[in-house]
Structures are given as C-alpha cells and as structure tokens.
C-alpha cells in the first residue's frame, strides 16, 4: 500500500512539474488569436458592405442626375450625361437586381429618345420655316405632313418628360433597399 501511495505521489509530482513547465512556456496571447481573427473577419465583412454601398449610391446619384438632365437640359448636356453614365450602366448589372437595372436602362434610352426627338423637331421646324414664304406649300400635302410630324415629335417629347418626372419617386423606391444605410451594419447571416 505504501508503494501505491508513493507511486501516486511520484506521478502527481511529475504531472505537477509538467504543468509548471507548461504554464511557464504558456503565452496568453494565444488565447486572443481566435478572437482577433473573428474581429478581423467582421471588419472585412463590414468593409465589403461599405464598398457596395458606396458604389451603389454613386450609381443612384448618377441615375437621378441623368433623369434630372433629361427633364431640364439641352440635348448637348443630356448627351454628355449619357456618355458619362455608360460606366454606371454596366456596373449596375452586378450591383442591383433586375427591376432596378431595367429602370436604369429605360432612363438611359429615354435620354437618347429625347435627343432624337429634339433634333427631329428642329429639323421639321427649319423645314417649315424655309417654306413659310411659299403659299402653295401651305396648301400642299407636304405642309400638312410636316406640321403633323412636328406635332407628333413635340407631343412625344412632352410625354417622355412628363412620364419621367412622375417616375422619380418610383426610382427612389426601387433603389432604397440597396442604398438604405441601416443595411450596412446589420449582421445578416
């Protein structure tokens, strides 16, 4: 029995000695590594959300700017806005859903349609003015056709602008889920 007790004490001392050596070599920073890694992971996810938000808000701003130019500006300014908007048009395909992308493309093409209609109205107006001294021309079919064509272009031009003006709140609603600031910090798993 004394031999058993002696072995237990001896083994206990060996374990205690090994434990002391282990504690002596133990570095408490090792316990922090998983925590620090997790924090870095969370920061990376938050940075990604922030970058997505920044890019999306940039495209939203460009879209609203283009729509405003279409409503208020000359064809030259609209053309300039359309040229700078093309990058946003392509980037939007990977940053937004189908419904937002359809609206962006629709606005883009309305800009070109407005430019074409304005040009057509000017051409018809110049043609009518060039023939305004000719009384026979006013009585001809060509005159009636030109005037009707001008009216069609003018009405279509007004219609597009009015429609786009009414759609501005819808544009904001479509973009809202993508540019809502509260979605940046929310931890969605």
N, CA, C and O of each residue as an XYZ file, in Angstrom:
756
protein
N       0.814     -1.163      0.000
C       0.000      0.000      0.000
C       0.880      1.259      0.000
O       0.586      2.238     -0.685
N       1.934      1.209      0.761
C       2.820      2.363      0.808
C       3.484      2.576     -0.540
O       3.781      3.705     -0.932
N       3.714      1.467     -1.246
C       4.278      1.563     -2.586
C       3.288      2.265     -3.518
O       3.695      3.068     -4.357
N       2.017      1.976     -3.381
C       0.974      2.581     -4.185
C       0.891      4.081     -3.904
O       0.791      4.890     -4.827
N       0.931      4.435     -2.652
C       0.868      5.837     -2.265
C       2.108      6.558     -2.787
O       2.017      7.693     -3.257
N       3.230      5.922     -2.707
C       4.484      6.501     -3.177
C       4.416      6.737     -4.695
O       4.863      7.777     -5.179
N       3.866      5.788     -5.435
C       3.717      5.926     -6.893
C       2.748      7.061     -7.235
O       2.983      7.821     -8.175
N       1.670      7.171     -6.476
C       0.689      8.229     -6.725
C       1.326      9.591     -6.484
O       1.139     10.523     -7.266
N       2.093      9.697     -5.373
C       2.756     10.960     -5.056
C       3.790     11.281     -6.123
O       3.893     12.423     -6.571
N       4.555     10.276     -6.528
C       5.585     10.475     -7.543
C       4.960     10.907     -8.881
O       5.431     11.848     -9.520
N       3.902     10.212     -9.290
C       3.216     10.563    -10.547
C       2.570     11.943    -10.447
O       2.579     12.706    -11.413
N       2.014     12.262     -9.285
C       1.413     13.574     -9.064
C       2.444     14.679     -9.169
O       2.178     15.741     -9.730
N       3.645     14.415     -8.614
C       4.717     15.402     -8.699
C       5.189     15.580    -10.134
O       5.504     16.692    -10.558
N       5.237     14.470    -10.888
C       5.613     14.570    -12.306
C       4.591     15.391    -13.097
O       4.955     16.231    -13.921
N       3.328     15.138    -12.836
C       2.267     15.887    -13.521
C       2.345     17.358    -13.127
O       2.231     18.245    -13.973
N       2.539     17.605    -11.841
C       2.652     18.975    -11.361
C       3.862     19.669    -11.969
O       3.792     20.846    -12.322
N       4.962     18.952    -12.091
C       6.167     19.506    -12.713
C       5.930     19.832    -14.180
O       6.326     20.891    -14.667
N       5.277     18.904    -14.879
C       4.954     19.148    -16.300
C       3.996     20.333    -16.453
O       4.120     21.121    -17.390
N       3.049     20.450    -15.533
C       2.103     21.557    -15.554
C       2.825     22.887    -15.317
O       2.515     23.883    -15.971
N       3.765     22.908    -14.406
C       4.537     24.122    -14.140
C       5.350     24.506    -15.380
O       5.406     25.680    -15.746
N       5.977     23.522    -16.024
C       6.741     23.797    -17.251
C       5.809     24.331    -18.340
O       6.150     25.280    -19.046
N       4.636     23.717    -18.469
C       3.664     24.153    -19.472
C       3.206     25.594    -19.199
O       3.140     26.408    -20.120
N       2.896     25.899    -17.956
C       2.453     27.244    -17.610
C       3.564     28.267    -17.793
O       3.308     29.416    -18.154
N       4.787     27.846    -17.544
C       5.920     28.744    -17.715
C       6.091     29.133    -19.186
O       6.428     30.275    -19.498
N       5.857     28.174    -20.085
C       6.015     28.418    -21.521
C       4.739     28.948    -22.191
O       4.757     29.306    -23.369
N       3.647     28.996    -21.446
C       2.357     29.412    -21.995
C       2.339     30.920    -22.244
O       2.770     31.709    -21.402
N       1.835     31.299    -23.406
C       1.719     32.706    -23.772
C       0.230     33.054    -23.845
O      -0.482     32.464    -24.658
N      -0.263     33.981    -23.034
C      -1.699     34.289    -23.027
C      -2.201     34.897    -24.338
O      -3.405     34.916    -24.596
N      -1.296     35.384    -25.149
C      -1.708     35.965    -26.432
C      -2.338     34.899    -27.327
O      -3.155     35.212    -28.193
N      -1.961     33.661    -27.118
C      -2.526     32.568    -27.914
C      -4.038     32.514    -27.750
O      -4.750     32.153    -28.687
N      -4.530     32.867    -26.576
C      -5.977     32.874    -26.348
C      -6.675     33.993    -27.129
O      -7.857     33.881    -27.454
N      -5.948     35.061    -27.427
C      -6.527     36.188    -28.147
C      -6.603     35.959    -29.660
O      -7.395     36.613    -30.337
N      -5.815     35.067    -30.186
C      -5.743     34.867    -31.642
C      -7.099     34.554    -32.270
O      -7.454     35.191    -33.261
N      -7.872     33.609    -31.743
C      -9.180     33.355    -32.374
C     -10.112     34.576    -32.303
O     -10.839     34.863    -33.254
N     -10.084     35.275    -31.189
C     -10.922     36.463    -31.038
C     -10.513     37.532    -32.046
O     -11.363     38.134    -32.702
N      -9.217     37.761    -32.165
C      -8.726     38.762    -33.114
C      -9.052     38.365    -34.555
O      -9.395     39.220    -35.372
N      -8.948     37.094    -34.861
C      -9.299     36.609    -36.196
C     -10.766     36.840    -36.506
O     -11.114     37.251    -37.613
N     -11.627     36.577    -35.531
C     -13.058     36.790    -35.718
C     -13.357     38.273    -35.919
O     -14.166     38.633    -36.775
N     -12.713     39.128    -35.141
C     -12.910     40.569    -35.288
C     -12.465     41.050    -36.671
O     -13.121     41.892    -37.284
N     -11.364     40.517    -37.147
C     -10.871     40.876    -38.484
C     -11.869     40.435    -39.558
O     -12.110     41.159    -40.525
N     -12.436     39.263    -39.384
C     -13.457     38.747    -40.305
C     -14.662     39.696    -40.329
O     -15.171     40.029    -41.399
N     -15.115     40.129    -39.145
C     -16.266     41.030    -39.070
C     -15.953     42.383    -39.729
O     -16.796     42.944    -40.429
N     -14.759     42.895    -39.505
C     -14.364     44.155    -40.133
C     -14.320     44.034    -41.654
O     -14.717     44.957    -42.367
N     -13.845     42.911    -42.141
C     -13.789     42.695    -43.594
C     -15.191     42.671    -44.187
O     -15.430     43.246    -45.249
N     -16.112     42.011    -43.507
C     -17.495     41.969    -43.992
C     -18.117     43.363    -43.993
O     -18.827     43.734    -44.928
N     -17.847     44.128    -42.942
C     -18.379     45.482    -42.856
C     -17.784     46.371    -43.945
O     -18.493     47.190    -44.531
N     -16.500     46.217    -44.218
C     -15.837     46.991    -45.278
C     -16.441     46.650    -46.641
O     -16.644     47.540    -47.468
N     -16.726     45.383    -46.876
C     -17.352     44.977    -48.133
C     -18.720     45.629    -48.282
O     -19.056     46.138    -49.351
N     -19.515     45.615    -47.202
C     -20.832     46.257    -47.254
C     -20.699     47.752    -47.541
O     -21.473     48.314    -48.316
N     -19.722     48.384    -46.917
C     -19.498     49.818    -47.127
C     -19.111     50.092    -48.574
O     -19.614     51.037    -49.182
N     -18.226     49.276    -49.129
C     -17.803     49.457    -50.529
C     -18.969     49.267    -51.486
O     -19.112     50.015    -52.453
N     -19.812     48.257    -51.217
C     -21.001     48.041    -52.050
C     -21.934     49.245    -51.956
O     -22.461     49.711    -52.966
N     -22.134     49.744    -50.740
C     -22.991     50.909    -50.554
C     -22.446     52.099    -51.329
O     -23.192     52.782    -52.031
N     -21.141     52.351    -51.205
C     -20.529     53.494    -51.897
C     -20.742     53.404    -53.399
O     -21.086     54.400    -54.035
N     -20.544     52.235    -53.967
C     -20.703     52.062    -55.414
C     -22.174     52.220    -55.817
O     -22.490     52.847    -56.827
N     -23.062     51.637    -55.006
C     -24.487     51.733    -55.313
C     -25.001     53.166    -55.212
O     -25.789     53.606    -56.049
N     -24.557     53.890    -54.192
C     -25.021     55.274    -54.043
C     -24.480     56.131    -55.181
O     -25.134     57.082    -55.608
N     -23.302     55.801    -55.666
C     -22.724     56.524    -56.805
C     -23.593     56.310    -58.054
O     -23.858     57.258    -58.793
N     -24.030     55.084    -58.285
C     -24.878     54.792    -59.444
C     -26.260     55.419    -59.264
O     -26.843     55.928    -60.221
N     -26.779     55.381    -58.048
C     -28.069     56.020    -57.771
C     -27.990     57.519    -58.077
O     -28.873     58.074    -58.732
N     -26.937     58.158    -57.603
C     -26.757     59.591    -57.831
C     -26.625     59.890    -59.323
O     -27.197     60.861    -59.817
N     -25.877     59.062    -60.032
C     -25.713     59.255    -61.475
C     -27.052     59.083    -62.198
O     -27.339     59.803    -63.155
N     -27.864     58.136    -61.745
C     -29.169     57.889    -62.366
C     -30.103     59.078    -62.150
O     -30.767     59.531    -63.083
N     -30.150     59.576    -60.922
C     -31.001     60.740    -60.629
C     -30.502     61.965    -61.397
O     -31.302     62.753    -61.903
N     -29.202     62.120    -61.481
C     -28.610     63.239    -62.224
C     -28.972     63.162    -63.710
O     -29.299     64.174    -64.330
N     -28.910     61.958    -64.267
C     -29.275     61.775    -65.676
C     -30.758     62.076    -65.886
O     -31.128     62.763    -66.838
N     -31.603     61.560    -64.997
C     -33.047     61.807    -65.125
C     -33.344     63.303    -65.033
O     -34.172     63.821    -65.781
N     -32.676     63.985    -64.128
C     -32.875     65.433    -63.990
C     -32.414     66.177    -65.240
O     -33.060     67.128    -65.680
N     -31.295     65.739    -65.806
C     -30.802     66.372    -67.041
C     -31.793     66.161    -68.181
O     -32.035     67.075    -68.970
N     -32.358     64.979    -68.271
C     -33.335     64.692    -69.326
C     -34.552     65.608    -69.170
O     -35.133     66.055    -70.160
N     -34.927     65.878    -67.931
C     -36.098     66.716    -67.678
C     -35.849     68.197    -67.949
O     -36.764     68.915    -68.351
N     -34.616     68.659    -67.731
C     -34.383     70.103    -67.712
C     -33.356     70.626    -68.706
O     -33.295     71.834    -68.935
N     -32.557     69.763    -69.297
C     -31.381     70.249    -70.016
C     -31.514     70.169    -71.529
O     -32.452     69.596    -72.084
N     -30.519     70.777    -72.160
C     -30.432     70.765    -73.621
C     -29.894     69.411    -74.090
O     -29.300     68.679    -73.299
N     -30.093     69.073    -75.355
C     -29.589     67.795    -75.874
C     -28.080     67.619    -75.695
O     -27.608     66.501    -75.490
N     -27.327     68.709    -75.770
C     -25.874     68.606    -75.623
C     -25.502     68.142    -74.213
O     -24.633     67.287    -74.040
N     -26.169     68.715    -73.209
C     -25.894     68.336    -71.820
C     -26.374     66.916    -71.561
O     -25.705     66.147    -70.871
N     -27.535     66.566    -72.113
C     -28.043     65.192    -71.954
C     -27.057     64.203    -72.564
O     -26.756     63.172    -71.964
N     -26.559     64.514    -73.744
C     -25.584     63.635    -74.420
C     -24.334     63.456    -73.557
O     -23.816     62.346    -73.428
N     -23.858     64.538    -72.975
C     -22.684     64.473    -72.103
C     -22.967     63.579    -70.887
O     -22.137     62.753    -70.509
N     -24.132     63.751    -70.292
C     -24.523     62.922    -69.136
C     -24.637     61.451    -69.534
O     -24.221     60.566    -68.786
N     -25.200     61.199    -70.710
C     -25.328     59.817    -71.184
C     -23.958     59.174    -71.375
O     -23.762     58.009    -71.030
N     -23.016     59.928    -71.920
C     -21.666     59.389    -72.126
C     -20.996     59.031    -70.806
O     -20.358     57.984    -70.698
N     -21.136     59.885    -69.810
C     -20.517     59.588    -68.511
C     -21.299     58.511    -67.759
O     -20.747     57.839    -66.889
N     -22.566     58.347    -68.087
C     -23.422     57.367    -67.397
C     -23.174     55.932    -67.864
O     -23.531     54.987    -67.161
N     -22.576     55.762    -69.021
C     -22.400     54.416    -69.578
C     -21.649     53.478    -68.643
O     -21.981     52.295    -68.570
N     -20.651     53.972    -67.933
C     -19.920     53.132    -66.979
C     -20.864     52.649    -65.887
O     -20.866     51.469    -65.537
N     -21.663     53.558    -65.352
C     -22.624     53.185    -64.308
C     -23.639     52.177    -64.832
O     -24.067     51.279    -64.107
N     -24.014     52.331    -66.074
C     -24.973     51.418    -66.688
C     -24.450     49.983    -66.648
O     -25.194     49.054    -66.334
N     -23.175     49.808    -66.967
C     -22.589     48.465    -66.984
C     -22.302     47.955    -65.571
O     -22.486     46.769    -65.295
N     -21.860     48.823    -64.688
C     -21.585     48.415    -63.306
C     -22.858     48.003    -62.585
O     -22.831     47.115    -61.733
N     -23.952     48.630    -62.914
C     -25.212     48.356    -62.215
C     -25.664     46.915    -62.387
O     -26.392     46.391    -61.544
N     -25.248     46.277    -63.454
C     -25.680     44.905    -63.735
C     -25.257     43.929    -62.642
O     -25.943     42.934    -62.406
N     -24.145     44.198    -61.976
C     -23.680     43.285    -60.925
C     -23.994     43.801    -59.527
O     -23.734     43.109    -58.543
N     -24.551     45.009    -59.424
C     -24.796     45.600    -58.107
C     -26.272     45.676    -57.727
O     -26.604     45.876    -56.558
N     -27.152     45.518    -58.705
C     -28.584     45.659    -58.447
C     -29.359     44.493    -59.044
O     -28.850     43.723    -59.859
N     -30.605     44.394    -58.606
C     -31.495     43.379    -59.143
C     -32.036     43.769    -60.511
O     -31.788     44.867    -61.009
N     -32.771     42.855    -61.098
C     -33.275     43.031    -62.462
C     -34.193     44.248    -62.596
O     -34.116     44.981    -63.582
N     -35.056     44.461    -61.607
C     -36.019     45.561    -61.702
C     -35.314     46.926    -61.744
O     -35.695     47.803    -62.519
N     -34.286     47.095    -60.905
C     -33.524     48.351    -60.896
C     -32.789     48.512    -62.219
O     -32.771     49.600    -62.794
N     -32.186     47.437    -62.700
C     -31.443     47.515    -63.962
C     -32.356     47.856    -65.134
O     -31.965     48.614    -66.021
N     -33.552     47.310    -65.145
C     -34.493     47.642    -66.215
C     -34.830     49.132    -66.200
O     -34.910     49.767    -67.251
N     -35.025     49.681    -65.009
C     -35.357     51.099    -64.890
C     -34.175     51.964    -65.330
O     -34.367     52.984    -65.993
N     -32.956     51.562    -64.965
C     -31.765     52.315    -65.365
C     -31.628     52.328    -66.887
O     -31.357     53.374    -67.477
N     -31.814     51.179    -67.519
C     -31.718     51.087    -68.985
C     -32.830     51.918    -69.636
O     -32.607     52.585    -70.646
N     -34.009     51.868    -69.054
C     -35.139     52.643    -69.574
C     -34.832     54.145    -69.553
O     -35.095     54.848    -70.529
N     -34.284     54.627    -68.453
C     -33.926     56.052    -68.339
C     -32.849     56.401    -69.364
O     -32.912     57.440    -70.021
N     -31.866     55.520    -69.489
C     -30.767     55.726    -70.438
C     -31.319     55.905    -71.860
O     -30.936     56.837    -72.566
N     -32.213     55.011    -72.268
C     -32.757     55.100    -73.626
C     -33.714     56.279    -73.793
O     -33.846     56.817    -74.892
N     -34.377     56.678    -72.723
C     -35.227     57.872    -72.807
C     -34.367     59.105    -73.098
O     -34.798     60.020    -73.800
N     -33.173     59.120    -72.562
C     -32.262     60.233    -72.845
C     -31.958     60.329    -74.322
O     -32.012     61.414    -74.902
N     -31.636     59.194    -74.941
C     -31.359     59.212    -76.381
C     -32.612     59.520    -77.191
O     -32.533     60.171    -78.233
N     -33.753     59.061    -76.724
C     -35.001     59.347    -77.431
C     -35.315     60.846    -77.388
O     -35.767     61.424    -78.376
N     -35.071     61.458    -76.240
C     -35.287     62.915    -76.115
C     -34.379     63.673    -77.077
O     -34.813     64.621    -77.732
N     -33.117     63.252    -77.162
C     -32.172     63.909    -78.081
C     -32.658     63.783    -79.522
O     -32.643     64.757    -80.275
N     -33.090     62.578    -79.904
C     -33.558     62.352    -81.274
C     -34.821     63.160    -81.559
O     -34.949     63.753    -82.630
N     -35.749     63.184    -80.612
C     -36.986     63.940    -80.810
C     -36.710     65.440    -80.935
O     -37.301     66.119    -81.775
N     -35.828     65.938    -80.111
C     -35.474     67.366    -80.176
C     -34.848     67.697    -81.537
O     -35.162     68.726    -82.135
N     -33.980     66.837    -82.010
C     -33.348     67.034    -83.315
C     -34.395     66.991    -84.426
O     -34.375     67.822    -85.334
N     -35.306     66.025    -84.354
C     -36.369     65.912    -85.363
C     -37.286     67.138    -85.344
O     -37.704     67.624    -86.394
N     -37.592     67.632    -84.143
C     -38.428     68.840    -84.047
C     -37.719     70.032    -84.683
O     -38.344     70.812    -85.401
N     -36.450     70.175    -84.432
C     -35.689     71.275    -85.021
C     -35.638     71.149    -86.543
O     -35.779     72.142    -87.256
N     -35.434     69.924    -87.040
C     -35.404     69.714    -88.490
C     -36.745     70.074    -89.127
O     -36.786     70.760    -90.149
N     -37.828     69.617    -88.531
C     -39.162     69.916    -89.073
C     -39.456     71.406    -88.986
O     -40.020     71.994    -89.908
N     -39.066     72.011    -87.866
C     -39.288     73.451    -87.696
C     -38.513     74.245    -88.744
O     -39.046     75.190    -89.325
N     -37.283     73.875    -88.983
C     -36.473     74.556    -90.005
C     -37.061     74.351    -91.400
O     -37.057     75.266    -92.223
N     -37.562     73.154    -91.654
C     -38.167     72.863    -92.960
C     -39.428     73.710    -93.157
O     -39.670     74.258    -94.233
N     -40.218     73.800    -92.092
C     -41.447     74.603    -92.177
C     -41.099     76.074    -92.375
O     -41.718     76.750    -93.196
N     -40.119     76.574    -91.634
C     -39.703     77.979    -91.765
C     -39.135     78.262    -93.160
O     -39.373     79.327    -93.731
N     -38.391     77.307    -93.696
C     -37.795     77.502    -95.028
C     -38.883     77.620    -96.096
O     -38.685     78.289    -97.110
N     -40.012     76.982    -95.877
C     -41.093     77.022    -96.869
C     -42.216     77.977    -96.483
O     -43.253     78.014    -97.144
N     -42.022     78.731    -95.443
C     -43.096     79.603    -94.943
C     -43.477     80.722    -95.915
O     -44.594     81.237    -95.852
N     -42.578     81.098    -96.795
C     -42.890     82.159    -97.763
C     -43.696     81.638    -98.948
O     -44.270     82.424    -99.702
N     -43.742     80.354    -99.113
C     -44.404     79.741   -100.259
C     -45.848     79.391    -99.882
O     -46.085     78.443    -99.134
N     -46.817     80.167   -100.408
C     -48.232     79.948   -100.090
C     -48.729     78.619   -100.651
O     -49.598     77.984   -100.054
N     -48.198     78.201   -101.768
C     -48.604     76.915   -102.349
C     -48.184     75.753   -101.453
O     -48.878     74.742   -101.355
N     -47.057     75.915   -100.816
C     -46.576     74.844    -99.937
C     -47.530     74.632    -98.767
O     -47.769     73.494    -98.363
N     -48.081     75.723    -98.214
C     -49.009     75.615    -97.088
C     -50.272     74.850    -97.456
O     -50.908     74.247    -96.591
N     -50.632     74.871    -98.716
C     -51.827     74.171    -99.161
C     -51.539     72.744    -99.594
O     -52.464     71.981    -99.875
N     -50.276     72.379    -99.650
C     -49.895     71.049   -100.135
C     -49.966     69.991    -99.015
O     -50.040     70.305    -97.827
N     -49.941     68.744    -99.452
C     -49.909     67.609    -98.518
C     -48.617     67.608    -97.718
O     -48.603     67.225    -96.548
N     -47.549     68.029    -98.342
C     -46.240     68.073    -97.689
C     -46.283     68.976    -96.459
O     -45.687     68.664    -95.428
N     -46.980     70.077    -96.575
C     -47.113     71.018    -95.464
C     -47.861     70.373    -94.305
O     -47.428     70.439    -93.155
N     -48.988     69.751    -94.624
C     -49.794     69.105    -93.587
C     -49.001     67.987    -92.915
O     -49.054     67.815    -91.698
N     -48.281     67.248    -93.713
C     -47.467     66.142    -93.192
C     -46.360     66.660    -92.270
O     -46.119     66.090    -91.206
N     -45.700     67.720    -92.671
C     -44.626     68.301    -91.850
C     -45.157     68.831    -90.526
O     -44.549     68.629    -89.474
N     -46.279     69.498    -90.588
C     -46.872     70.054    -89.371
C     -47.307     68.921    -88.434
O     -47.090     68.992    -87.224
N     -47.913     67.893    -88.995
C     -48.325     66.739    -88.188
C     -47.116     66.031    -87.581
O     -47.144     65.609    -86.425
N     -46.080     65.910    -88.360
C     -44.853     65.261    -87.878
C     -44.247     66.074    -86.727
O     -43.827     65.521    -85.712
N     -44.213     67.387    -86.908
C     -43.699     68.261    -85.844
C     -44.524     68.099    -84.564
O     -43.968     67.972    -83.473
N     -45.846     68.103    -84.705
C     -46.730     67.941    -83.536
C     -46.501     66.588    -82.857
O     -46.488     66.493    -81.630
N     -46.323     65.550    -83.668
C     -46.059     64.220    -83.103
C     -44.771     64.237    -82.276
O     -44.757     63.765    -81.139
N     -43.691     64.779    -82.845
C     -42.407     64.854    -82.127
C     -42.543     65.657    -80.833
O     -42.049     65.253    -79.780
N     -43.226     66.808    -80.935
C     -43.399     67.659    -79.761
C     -44.196     66.951    -78.664
O     -43.830     67.015    -77.490
N     -45.283     66.278    -79.043
C     -46.111     65.574    -78.059
C     -45.357     64.398    -77.424
O     -45.454     64.164    -76.220
N     -44.620     63.676    -78.236
C     -43.828     62.552    -77.718
C     -42.747     63.064    -76.756
O     -42.492     62.458    -75.715
N     -42.131     64.169    -77.114
C     -41.103     64.820    -76.294
C     -41.685     65.196    -74.923
O     -41.088     64.905    -73.887
N     -42.841     65.838    -74.930
C     -43.502     66.226    -73.681
C     -43.919     64.998    -72.869
O     -43.784     64.972    -71.645
N     -44.419     64.002    -73.558
C     -44.875     62.784    -72.888
C     -43.729     62.091    -72.135
O     -43.897     61.674    -70.989
N     -42.587     61.975    -72.776
C     -41.432     61.323    -72.139
C     -40.999     62.110    -70.915
O     -40.729     61.526    -69.866
N     -40.930     63.414    -71.037
C     -40.524     64.245    -69.895
C     -41.534     64.157    -68.753
O     -41.143     64.057    -67.590
N     -42.800     64.192    -69.066
C     -43.834     64.098    -68.027
C     -43.798     62.731    -67.346
O     -43.901     62.639    -66.123
N     -43.654     61.685    -68.132
C     -43.584     60.330    -67.578
C     -42.378     60.182    -66.661
O     -42.486     59.644    -65.560
N     -41.242     60.658    -67.119
C     -40.030     60.562    -66.315
C     -40.158     61.369    -65.030
O     -39.695     60.937    -63.975
N     -40.771     62.517    -65.114
C     -40.985     63.347    -63.924
C     -41.831     62.609    -62.889
O     -41.558     62.679    -61.691
N     -42.845     61.911    -63.352
C     -43.712     61.144    -62.445
C     -43.014     59.898    -61.901
O     -43.388     59.392    -60.843
N     -42.011     59.404    -62.610
C     -41.325     58.178    -62.197
C     -40.203     58.412    -61.181
O     -39.685     57.445    -60.621
N     -39.820     59.648    -60.930
C     -38.723     59.910    -59.995
C     -38.951     59.281    -58.614
O     -38.020     58.683    -58.076
N     -40.143     59.389    -58.018
C     -40.344     58.718    -56.726
C     -40.218     57.192    -56.827
O     -39.734     56.544    -55.899
N     -40.651     56.627    -57.947
C     -40.521     55.181    -58.154
C     -39.049     54.777    -58.222
O     -38.669     53.719    -57.719
N     -38.235     55.609    -58.835
C     -36.802     55.324    -58.934
C     -36.201     55.256    -57.534
O     -35.434     54.345    -57.225
N     -36.552     56.220    -56.695
C     -36.055     56.231    -55.322
C     -36.502     54.981    -54.576
O     -35.719     54.390    -53.832
N     -37.738     54.580    -54.767
C     -38.267     53.386    -54.102
C     -37.535     52.130    -54.567
O     -37.237     51.255    -53.754
N     -37.244     52.030    -55.853
C     -36.530     50.865    -56.377
C     -35.118     50.753    -55.806
O     -34.651     49.657    -55.496
N     -34.452     51.879    -55.671
C     -33.076     51.885    -55.179
C     -32.988     51.718    -53.667
O     -31.970     51.247    -53.160
N     -34.033     52.093    -52.939
C     -33.974     52.175    -51.479
C     -33.405     50.926    -50.790
O     -32.540     51.067    -49.927
N     -33.849     49.724    -51.130
C     -33.289     48.557    -50.428
C     -31.769     48.412    -50.602
O     -31.097     47.811    -49.764
N     -31.248     48.958    -51.680
C     -29.812     48.831    -51.958
C     -28.986     49.954    -51.335
O     -27.783     49.798    -51.127
N     -29.624     51.078    -51.038
C     -28.868     52.221    -50.513
C     -29.293     52.600    -49.105
O     -28.885     53.646    -48.600
N     -30.092     51.781    -48.472
C     -30.537     52.023    -47.107
C     -29.344     51.868    -46.168
O     -28.769     50.783    -46.073
N     -28.972     52.926    -45.485
C     -27.796     52.914    -44.618
C     -27.897     51.899    -43.483
O     -26.873     51.380    -43.038
N     -29.080     51.609    -43.013
C     -29.207     50.668    -41.895
C     -28.820     49.254    -42.304
O     -28.563     48.412    -41.443
N     -28.775     48.979    -43.609
C     -28.370     47.641    -44.064
C     -26.869     47.426    -44.026
O     -26.415     46.289    -44.156
N     -26.091     48.471    -43.854
C     -24.640     48.326    -43.861
C     -24.170     47.597    -42.609
O     -23.409     46.634    -42.704
N     -24.610     48.040    -41.446
C     -24.099     47.497    -40.187
C     -24.863     46.275    -39.715
O     -24.413     45.603    -38.787
N     -25.994     45.963    -40.315
C     -26.780     44.825    -39.879
C     -26.038     43.544    -40.197
O     -25.535     43.357    -41.305
N     -25.976     42.667    -39.213
C     -25.272     41.401    -39.372
C     -26.251     40.360    -39.907
O     -26.971     39.738    -39.126
N     -26.290     40.163    -41.202
C     -27.164     39.174    -41.836
C     -26.376     37.920    -42.110
O     -25.330     37.960    -42.758
N     -26.868     36.828    -41.625
C     -26.158     35.557    -41.831
C     -26.953     34.627    -42.695
O     -26.509     33.513    -42.973
